[in-house]
Amino acid sequence: VQLVESGGGLVQPGGSLRLSCQASVSIFSLYHMGWYRQAPGKQRESVASVTTSGTTYYADSVKGRFTISRDSAKKTVYMQLNNLKPEGTAAYYCHARHVLNNQDYWGQGTLVTVSS
C-alpha cells in the first residue's frame, strides 16, 4: 500500500489549502482514511478521518474549518483546510487502516506552513 500526499505549501493566516492523498490499493473501500499532523516538537495528532461508509470525524481544533472527503473512483482522500491559523503549521500525513486486519499505513507527509 502506498499513500502519496500533495497540496501542502505556504499560506497566510486565514488562507486555504486542499490536501490530496492518492492510495495505491486494490480495494479502496476496505480502508478507513484519515489525516494526521505533527508540528515541530509535538506529537502526531489526528486531524480528521472518514470511514468506509463516509462517516467523518474531526479534531475539535479544526471543526468548522477543515473538511475531509473521499473519492472511491479516484482512490483519493481530500482535506480542505480553510481559515488556516499559524498553529496549523505542521507536516500532514495521510493514514489508511484496513477494516479487516486493522493494518495501518502512512504517507510520507506534506508540509503546511501558515505564516504572514
Phi and psi in degrees as a GROMACS rama.xvg file:
@    title "Ramachandran Plot"
@    xaxis  label "Phi"
@    yaxis  label "Psi"
@TYPE xy
-122.269  136.027  GLN-2
-120.363  123.566  LEU-3
-120.723  113.517  VAL-4
-90.3828  155.628  GLU-5
-155.219  165.549  SER-6
107.493  -5.86246  GLY-7
-71.7832  171.408  GLY-8
162.8  -168.554  GLY-9
-97.7246  130.974  LEU-10
-142.221  149.228  VAL-11
-79.6016  155.55  GLN-12
-53.8921  136.931  PRO-13
88.7983  -8.2153  GLY-14
-82.9107  -177.191  GLY-15
-132.116  153.533  SER-16
-144.02  158.679  LEU-17
-126.225  117.755  ARG-18
-93.6807  144.699  LEU-19
-127.119  148.949  SER-20
-140.629  113.306  CYS-21
-97.499  130.99  GLN-22
-105.179  129.54  ALA-23
-94.513  84.673  SER-24
-135.505  158.704  VAL-25
-78.7472  -40.1119  SER-26
-129.332  95.9349  ILE-27
-61.6838  -31.0823  PHE-28
-70.1645  -5.69521  SER-29
-92.5041  6.36771  LEU-30
-124.998  126.405  TYR-31
-73.147  142.947  HIS-32
-123.165  152.117  MET-33
-163.277  173.761  GLY-34
-125  136.537  TRP-35
-121.222  164.146  TYR-36
-142.185  153.59  ARG-37
-137.274  113.667  GLN-38
-85.576  157.348  ALA-39
-54.7806  127.054  PRO-40
77.6366  6.43966  GLY-41
-122.139  164.72  LYS-42
-78.5643  155.946  GLN-43
-68.0304  138.076  ARG-44
-132.736  150.938  GLU-45
-74.828  136.357  SER-46
-106.674  -50.0589  VAL-47
-160.578  155.533  ALA-48
-148.553  158.633  SER-49
-138.796  127.568  VAL-50
-79.7974  176.568  THR-51
-64.2787  -25.3954  THR-52
-90.3403  -2.32166  SER-53
97.3717  1.671  GLY-54
-70.8231  135.232  THR-55
-113.33  151.245  THR-56
-135.505  144.54  TYR-57
-135.362  145.961  TYR-58
-66.3172  146.891  ALA-59
-56.8109  -33.6697  ASP-60
-68.8425  -15.7371  SER-61
-119.589  -3.50266  VAL-62
-57.064  133.868  LYS-63
86.6798  -10.86  GLY-64
-118.228  -32.8629  ARG-65
-108.552  146.563  PHE-66
-134.736  124.519  THR-67
-102.932  145.565  ILE-68
-152.259  163.03  SER-69
-135.454  145.582  ARG-70
-121.59  106.02  ASP-71
-66.6712  -36.2014  SER-72
-63.2916  -35.0284  ALA-73
-97.4685  -3.73614  LYS-74
53.052  47.0573  LYS-75
-133.814  141.622  THR-76
-114.998  140.377  VAL-77
-119.36  156.662  TYR-78
-141.591  117.911  MET-79
-88.293  124.093  GLN-80
-111.524  111.481  LEU-81
-113.05  158.089  ASN-82
48.9808  52.1135  ASN-83
-66.3741  144.643  LEU-84
-115.768  156.942  LYS-85
-54.919  -32.2993  PRO-86
-71.7899  -4.87849  GLU-87
-82.6557  -3.39023  GLY-88
-65.4982  120.931  THR-89
-176.062  168.175  ALA-90
-86.449  128.423  ALA-91
-104.509  128.468  TYR-92
-116.244  135.182  TYR-93
-82.3436  141.111  CYS-94
-132.021  140.101  HIS-95
-131.182  140.361  ALA-96
-130.073  124.554  ARG-97
-70.3272  133.332  HIS-98
-72.0719  -20.6478  VAL-99
-93.8785  -42.5183  LEU-100
-112.5  3.00073  ASN-101
58.6584  22.8212  ASN-102
-69.6236  133.88  GLN-103
-101.509  145.245  ASP-104
-135.561  147.927  TYR-105
-130.581  146.773  TRP-106
-84.3072  -178.998  GLY-107
-86.1364  -12.465  GLN-108
96.8122  148.211  GLY-109
-132.777  136.459  THR-110
-89.8151  130.65  LEU-111
-115.903  124.055  VAL-112
-120.063  122.099  THR-113
-110.056  108.416  VAL-114
-158.398  147.131  SER-115
